[in-house]
Amino acid sequence: MLTIDPHDVVQKDLHQFILGSVAPRPIAFVSTIDEEGRQNLAPYSFFNAFSSNPPIVVFSSNRRGSNNTTKDTLDNIRISGECVINAVNYAMVRQMAVASVDFPKGVSEFVKTGLTPIPSDLVAPPRVAESPSQMECKVKDIITLGDKGGAGHLIICEIVRMHISKDVLGERNRIDPHKMDLMGRMGRAFYVRCSGPAIHTIVQEFLPVTIGYDNLPSSIKNSLVLTGNDLGKLAGRVSLPTKEEIDAVAELPEVKVALSQTNKDTAVHYLAKTFLDRDEVATGFSILMLDTSINTVYPHRWNVLHDKSDLS
């Protein structure tokens, strides 16, 4: 493993190590205006949401590493105290990339990118019409993190109005990530498209309290077949399988085949993993409880290990 002391690495290399490790990052496409009312538009990937009540998002405008100067976005916000943070989807990502070019002060990136400025309701900077989500913001504070090249300025923004395209809304008026089709930033020139197979649904119950990894039988925890994700699915259950559930899976044809193998415990684990990979966790868990090493240690496993809660 590569071990890094931040004080022993040149800034540009440390910058890339951090960006490659903290990824993917959402992109804030920030529009501002200067003291003469000229429009500016720039992307920032040091960005995230930090509170919903009050509604707070924060992005960082870093000092340039090349000459230690600040950027127009920061300068404009210090004057006006306002900005609009626009989401970046796949349909506009190449136009966004053009806006990252360091044009001379006063040149509008709206003009250079061909993106469309539209009036905001409560702040002076315009919104990006092509963006699927636009947040009008009042800047609450600017926290300076340093005075050298690469140092950030945390710009703390309170959302005073949001605009969301109806085209990206799904069930219960919630944003559908596939329709939103957002882009995320990684290290160097790498991006990720947040739609299709890149999106995973992970549902984890919070109540009742789950059994946890420590309460899994040793043969499951020490399995040479199961992955960390498999163990996480099992540890996230609210109880171990019941006797009835274990007896039911024992009658499955594929289970009978696995139990007939010379190394039946390994065969059982491989079979259970096929169910876990399909997120049929209850069935996979029950199959794992047929492992003969569990039966040896816990001949009445469902009485010893199983609590009174139900898997359903």
N, C-alpha and C positions, 0 to 999 in steps of 0.2 A: 504493500500500500504506500502511495506517495504521501509523505507528511510535509506540510507546508507551514512555515513560520511567516505570517504576513509581513513582518519587518525585513525578511530576507529575500523577498521576491519583488521584482520590478512591478510598478503599478499596472502596466498594461497586461502583464501575465496574470497577476492577482485578479484583475478585473474579469478576465475570461474564465478563470477557475471558479469565481463566484457565480458568474452568469451561467456557466455550464452546470453548476450544481443546483442553483435555485431556478428551476425551470420545470415546465413552461410557465411563463409569466404573462398575465393579461396586459393588454396594450391600451394605454390612455392616449387617445388622439386629441390633443389639447388645442383649443382655439382661444386666442386672446386678441386684444387690440392694444396698440401703443398710444402715447399721449396725443398723437395726431389722428387717431381713429383708424389707422392702417391695420389690416387683418394679418394675423399670424397663425400658422397651423403646424404643429409638430408632434411626433409620436414619442411616448415614454413608456418603457416597460418596467421601470421600478414603480410599480403601481398595484394597489389593491384596495378592497373595501375593509373598513375597520369598525363600523358601527352602523346600526340601522335606526337607533333612537338615542341621540340625533343621527340623521343619515350622513355619515362621514366617509369620504374616500380620500386617499393620500397618494400622491405621486412625488417622485424626486427628480428635480432638474439638477444634474451634476455639472460641476465646473469642467470645462474642456481639459482633457489630459494633455493636449498639445501645447496650449499657451495659457492655461489657467484662467480663462475668461468665462464669464457667465453667458447664458443663452437668452435669446429674446423673450422666450416664454416667461422666465423668471423675472426679467426686467419689466415686462409688461404687467405682470401680476402685482409686482411691488407698487406700480403706479395705480392700477385700477382696482385691485382686490377681487377680480372676477375672472372666471374662465368657463368654458364648456368642455366637458370630457365626453368624447364621442367613442363608441365602441367600434372596433375594426373587424369586419367579417371578410370572408375569402374573396368576395366580389370586388372589394376595394383595396386589397392588401398591396398590390403593386403601385397603386396611386399613393398609398400611405408611404411606401418606400421612397418615392420621389420627394415627399415632404421632409424626409430625414436629411436631405442635402442641406448643407450650410449656406443658404442663399444670403446675399447681403441684407443688412437691416433695412426694413421698409418694403422688401419684396414680398408679395402675398403668395403663400404656398397654395392658396385656393386657385390662383391663376396658373401656377406652375403644374399643379396636379390635375386640373380640370374638374375638381370636386366643387360642389355647389353650396355656397353659403346661404343660409336662410335665417331670418330674424329669430332671436330668442325672445321669451316672454318677459323675463325678470332681470336679465343681465345684458350688458352691451355686446360682448363677443357673440359672433354668429354660431349657429349649429351647422353640422355637416349633414346635408339632406340625405346623402347616400348611407349614412350610418343607421343601423337598426335600433340603436339605443343612444340617447343623448341626455346628458346630465348638466343642467345649468347649475353653476356653483358660485357661492360666495366663499372667499378664502378667509379662514378663521385665524390661521397662523402660518408662519414660515420659520422652520427650525433649521439653522445653519449647522452642518455637521463638521465643517473644516474649512481651511482656507487654501488648500493645495489642489493641484489638478486631480480630478476624479472625485473630489468631495461633493457630497450631496446637499441638497436643500429640500427638506421635507415640506411639501406644500399641502397643508391640511385644508380640505375643501368640504364645506357643508352643501349638500344637494338641496336646492330650493325649488327645483322643478325637474321632472323627468319626462321624456318623450320616448315611447316605445312603439315601433312599427307593429301594426296589427298582423302583419304577415308572419311574424315570428312567435305569435301566441298560439298556445295549444289548449289542452284540457284545463278547465277551471281558471282560464285566463292567465295561466302561468307561461313563462318563456320556455319554448321548446328548444333545447340545445342544438338539435339537428337543423331546425329552421334558422336559428341564430347564426350558426356556421362561423363561430368566432375564430380568430387567429391568435396564437400565443407565441411568445418570443423565447428562444433558447439561447445557447451560446453562439458566438461568431455570427454566421449568416443563416443559422438554422431557425426555422419556424415550425409550428405544429398547427394543423387544421383540426379544430375541435368539433368534429362531426363524424358520422359513419362509424366504422369500427374502432375509432379512437375513444368513443364514449362508452362507459361501462356503468351499469346500475348496481350499486352496492347498498343493500338495505340492512341495517344493523339495529336490532331492537335494543332499547335502552332500559325498559322495564317490562317484565321483571328482570332482575340482574342475571346476566348470563353466567354459565358455569365456569368459563375461563380455562386457559391452557393448563393451569396447575391441577385441575380436576379431571383431566383426560387420563385414561388408562396409560400406563407406561409404554405398552406395546404400540399404541397409537402415537404418542409423543416421540418415540424413538424409531418410528417407521423409516425404512430406507426408500419407500415409495412415495409417501405423501410429501408435498411441498409446504412451505410456510403459509401460502395462501389456503391450502387445504386445511391445515391445522387451525387457521384463523376462522374458517367457516364453521368448524366443529366447536371451537372455543366460544363462538358467538351464539351458540344455541342456549336456550333457557333451561334445558334439562337433558340428561342422557336418555337414550331410547328406552321405551317400556318393554317389558317381557313380551307383550302382545305384538309389538312392532318388530322385535327381533325374531320371534317365531314366524311371523308372516313372511319376512324376507328369506328365511331359511327354505321356504317352499318354492322360491323362484328358480326356474330351470338353470339360469346362468350361475346362480349361487351353488346349486348342487354340483355343477361341473367344477367350480372352483374348489369346493370342499373335497372333491375326489382326487385332486392333484397331490403329488408326492409332497411338494412344499405348499401345503394348503394355505398357510398363513400369508405367504407372499402373494399367492393367487387371489386370496380374499382382498388384500390391500389394493392390488391392481384393479380388481373389479370395482371395489368401492370408489376408487379414484375416478373411474369413468362416470359414475353418478355425480360425484362432487364437481367434476368438470362441467357437467350440465346443470349445475346448481340444484340438483335433486339431493339436497343435503340430508334430509331426514332418512331417505333410503340408504344413502352411502354410509351414514353414521350407524344405522342398524346393522348393515353388512359388516362393518368393522368390528362390531361387538360380538361377531361370531368367531373372531380370532381365538384359536384354542388356548393361547397363552393367557387371555383374559379369563377364559373358562376355568383354567387351572388355578389362577390366583383368586378369582371371584366365582365360585361355582354357583352362587345365587346372585349374579351380578346385578340383576334388576332390583333386588332388595337392598343390596349393599350400596350401589352407586346412584340409583335413580331416586330423585326427590318426588314430591307429590304434584309438582306442576306438570302440565300437559304440553307436548310439543306443538300442538296446534295453536 
